[in-house]
Amino acid sequence: MPIYGMKVKCPKCDDIAELGDDFSYVKCSKCSLDMTYGEYVKFIAYKDAIYSDILGDYTKDTNGSAAGTLDEW
């Protein structure tokens, strides 16, 4: 039985993109988007402030320090 990638929203064209089963890539056949999952997360965080705020929840110890910038992710 073949394993198919998960579907995610393409951050460039808003069509359906494929997320690799091992979370290694995101590809969209409509707009030719092809990036790693880490690049995808940064891309959507820059595009929408809601996602940027959520990423702050996943920082390491922030006791007494800021969560960092998106470039540090």
C-alpha positions as protocol buffer text, in pm:
chain_id: "A"
residue {
  index: 1
  type: MET
  ca { x: 0 y: 0 z: 0 }
}
residue {
  index: 2
  type: PRO
  ca { x: 158 y: 334 z: -103 }
}
residue {
  index: 3
  type: ILE
  ca { x: 206 y: 610 z: 153 }
}
residue {
  index: 4
  type: TYR
  ca { x: 94 y: 954 z: 41 }
}
residue {
  index: 5
  type: GLY
  ca { x: 220 y: 1285 z: 177 }
}
residue {
  index: 6
  type: MET
  ca { x: 2 y: 1504 z: 391 }
}
residue {
  index: 7
  type: LYS
  ca { x: -166 y: 1806 z: 240 }
}
residue {
  index: 8
  type: VAL
  ca { x: -96 y: 2160 z: 364 }
}
residue {
  index: 9
  type: LYS
  ca { x: -190 y: 2504 z: 242 }
}
residue {
  index: 10
  type: CYS
  ca { x: 66 y: 2653 z: 5 }
}
residue {
  index: 11
  type: PRO
  ca { x: 189 y: 2982 z: 152 }
}
residue {
  index: 12
  type: LYS
  ca { x: 256 y: 3130 z: -192 }
}
residue {
  index: 13
  type: CYS
  ca { x: -60 y: 3054 z: -390 }
}
residue {
  index: 14
  type: ASP
  ca { x: -300 y: 2920 z: -122 }
}
residue {
  index: 15
  type: ASP
  ca { x: -355 y: 2599 z: -322 }
}
residue {
  index: 16
  type: ILE
  ca { x: -291 y: 2253 z: -176 }
}
residue {
  index: 17
  type: ALA
  ca { x: 75 y: 2158 z: -128 }
}
residue {
  index: 18
  type: GLU
  ca { x: 225 y: 1824 z: -30 }
}
residue {
  index: 19
  type: LEU
  ca { x: 414 y: 1778 z: 297 }
}
residue {
  index: 20
  type: GLY
  ca { x: 656 y: 1487 z: 284 }
}
residue {
  index: 21
  type: ASP
  ca { x: 581 y: 1190 z: 509 }
}
residue {
  index: 22
  type: ASP
  ca { x: 907 y: 1253 z: 694 }
}
residue {
  index: 23
  type: PHE
  ca { x: 841 y: 1631 z: 716 }
}
residue {
  index: 24
  type: SER
  ca { x: 1147 y: 1694 z: 498 }
}
residue {
  index: 25
  type: TYR
  ca { x: 983 y: 1897 z: 222 }
}
residue {
  index: 26
  type: VAL
  ca { x: 679 y: 2098 z: 112 }
}
residue {
  index: 27
  type: LYS
  ca { x: 598 y: 2105 z: -260 }
}
residue {
  index: 28
  type: CYS
  ca { x: 321 y: 2273 z: -458 }
}
residue {
  index: 29
  type: SER
  ca { x: 265 y: 2163 z: -816 }
}
residue {
  index: 30
  type: LYS
  ca { x: 56 y: 2473 z: -898 }
}
residue {
  index: 31
  type: CYS
  ca { x: 321 y: 2739 z: -823 }
}
residue {
  index: 32
  type: SER
  ca { x: 634 y: 2517 z: -814 }
}
residue {
  index: 33
  type: LEU
  ca { x: 702 y: 2585 z: -445 }
}
residue {
  index: 34
  type: ASP
  ca { x: 971 y: 2346 z: -323 }
}
residue {
  index: 35
  type: MET
  ca { x: 1126 y: 2400 z: 21 }
}
residue {
  index: 36
  type: THR
  ca { x: 1219 y: 2221 z: 338 }
}
residue {
  index: 37
  type: TYR
  ca { x: 966 y: 2202 z: 618 }
}
residue {
  index: 38
  type: GLY
  ca { x: 1179 y: 2437 z: 829 }
}
residue {
  index: 39
  type: GLU
  ca { x: 1177 y: 2695 z: 548 }
}
residue {
  index: 40
  type: TYR
  ca { x: 800 y: 2646 z: 517 }
}
residue {
  index: 41
  type: VAL
  ca { x: 746 y: 2719 z: 887 }
}
residue {
  index: 42
  type: LYS
  ca { x: 955 y: 3037 z: 862 }
}
residue {
  index: 43
  type: PHE
  ca { x: 774 y: 3142 z: 545 }
}
residue {
  index: 44
  type: ILE
  ca { x: 428 y: 3114 z: 700 }
}
residue {
  index: 45
  type: ALA
  ca { x: 549 y: 3280 z: 1022 }
}
residue {
  index: 46
  type: TYR
  ca { x: 668 y: 3582 z: 824 }
}
residue {
  index: 47
  type: LYS
  ca { x: 348 y: 3587 z: 619 }
}
residue {
  index: 48
  type: ASP
  ca { x: 107 y: 3575 z: 914 }
}
residue {
  index: 49
  type: ALA
  ca { x: 173 y: 3716 z: 1262 }
}
residue {
  index: 50
  type: ILE
  ca { x: -60 y: 3457 z: 1420 }
}
residue {
  index: 51
  type: TYR
  ca { x: 186 y: 3180 z: 1330 }
}
residue {
  index: 52
  type: SER
  ca { x: 480 y: 3386 z: 1454 }
}
residue {
  index: 53
  type: ASP
  ca { x: 316 y: 3415 z: 1797 }
}
residue {
  index: 54
  type: ILE
  ca { x: 257 y: 3038 z: 1808 }
}
residue {
  index: 55
  type: LEU
  ca { x: 625 y: 2970 z: 1734 }
}
residue {
  index: 56
  type: GLY
  ca { x: 715 y: 3160 z: 2049 }
}
residue {
  index: 57
  type: ASP
  ca { x: 553 y: 2878 z: 2248 }
}
residue {
  index: 58
  type: TYR
  ca { x: 819 y: 2637 z: 2121 }
}
residue {
  index: 59
  type: THR
  ca { x: 1131 y: 2821 z: 2229 }
}
residue {
  index: 60
  type: LYS
  ca { x: 1382 y: 2673 z: 2468 }
}
residue {
  index: 61
  type: ASP
  ca { x: 1419 y: 2825 z: 2812 }
}
residue {
  index: 62
  type: THR
  ca { x: 1315 y: 3189 z: 2787 }
}
residue {
  index: 63
  type: ASN
  ca { x: 1351 y: 3263 z: 3155 }
}
residue {
  index: 64
  type: GLY
  ca { x: 1460 y: 3624 z: 3159 }
}
residue {
  index: 65
  type: SER
  ca { x: 1506 y: 3652 z: 2783 }
}
residue {
  index: 66
  type: ALA
  ca { x: 1306 y: 3717 z: 2471 }
}
residue {
  index: 67
  type: ALA
  ca { x: 1191 y: 3435 z: 2246 }
}
residue {
  index: 68
  type: GLY
  ca { x: 1414 y: 3560 z: 1965 }
}
residue {
  index: 69
  type: THR
  ca { x: 1344 y: 3674 z: 1614 }
}
residue {
  index: 70
  type: LEU
  ca { x: 1210 y: 3470 z: 1327 }
}
residue {
  index: 71
  type: ASP
  ca { x: 1558 y: 3474 z: 1172 }
}
residue {
  index: 72
  type: GLU
  ca { x: 1689 y: 3287 z: 1476 }
}
residue {
  index: 73
  type: TRP
  ca { x: 1441 y: 3004 z: 1423 }
}
